[in-house]
């Protein structure tokens, strides 16, 4: 695994790829099957996937931190997109509701 400043936020990636360990861990957690996880990452070898999962077992706090950071970033982006697509009156009403004035 590699952690390189400026690549995937400095969080662990599989070897010299830009595939975050969090992605392998998340897919494996959702599928629950090693063979299906291998199918989801055709660029990775069996050994690389196994090593990513083993690395997570040894360093869960680092990968979990990346999973939380990625989820927050996704939520922020989706929220901004919803706000950007909402009519101005809806965004203003939403802001008022959040302030307790609506």
Residue, then its C-alpha position, 0 to 999 in steps of 0.5 A: x500500500x502507498x500513501x502519497x501526499x496529493x494522491x487520493x488525499x494522502x490516504x492509502x492506495x493499492x500499490x502504485x495505482x490510484x485505487x483507494x484501499x477504502x474502495x476495495x474495503x467498501x466493495x468487499x463489505x457490500x458484496x461479501x465475496x472475494x471473487x466478486x470483489x476481484x471482478x469489480x477491480x479487474x486492474x488489481x491482482x488477487x494478491x493486491x486485493x488480498x493485501x488491501x483487505x489485510x492492510x485494512x485489518x491491520x490499520x482500520x482507523x486509517x481506512x475508516x477515516x478515509x471512508x468517513x472523509x469521502x462520505x462527508x465530501x460526497x454529502x457536501x457535493x450533493x448538497x451544493x448540487x441540490x442547492x444550485x438546482x433549486x429555485x432561489x425561493x426554495x433555497x431562501x426558504x430552506x435557509x430560513x427554516x434552518x435558522x428557525x425563522x421559517 
